[in-house]
Amino acid sequence: EREKQRQREKQRERARQRQRERDRDRDRETERETETERETERESETERDRERDRERESETERDRDRERLRQRERQRERERQRETETETERETERQRETERERDRERERDRERERERQRETQRDTERQRETERDRERDRVRETARERERDRERQSGRQRERDRERDTEREREAERERHRERETQRERETERE
């Protein structure tokens, strides 16, 4: 009977060892998944940094364009101030100014077209940023859902562990009771 008891104890110990190994494997897998999620988020943040750098470069270029436009406008103002010599010169200058005005109109048309294109680009960028915001929200919500799943799974595992420990204790108590009964029977037989 003692040998059977030892065998049962060995079997239980082996079962406990296997359970511990399974628990460790599951913990390692959970850690690997968590690290993968962290790496994905780091890569996403790096890409967002690059995107912000590109946007800053675009804004710098737009600032340069605006400065060039202001410089051209100042240059035209200086030209108008010089248009005050003789009548012939003024007439000639008016003709030149007419031509320059056509040029300016063409330039304004071109500038309006460039501004329209820049506005289209800004609209596109705003749409991209909105989509990136949505994507970040989806990533965060997915991470939160996974965390909630892990917490729920952990709670269920703890409940199963408690049930298993309770059942083991009951089995041990039944075993002790059987041993006491057997001992009493032996003592009765000896008497």
Order of alpha helices (4+ residues) and beta strands (2+ residues): alpha-alpha
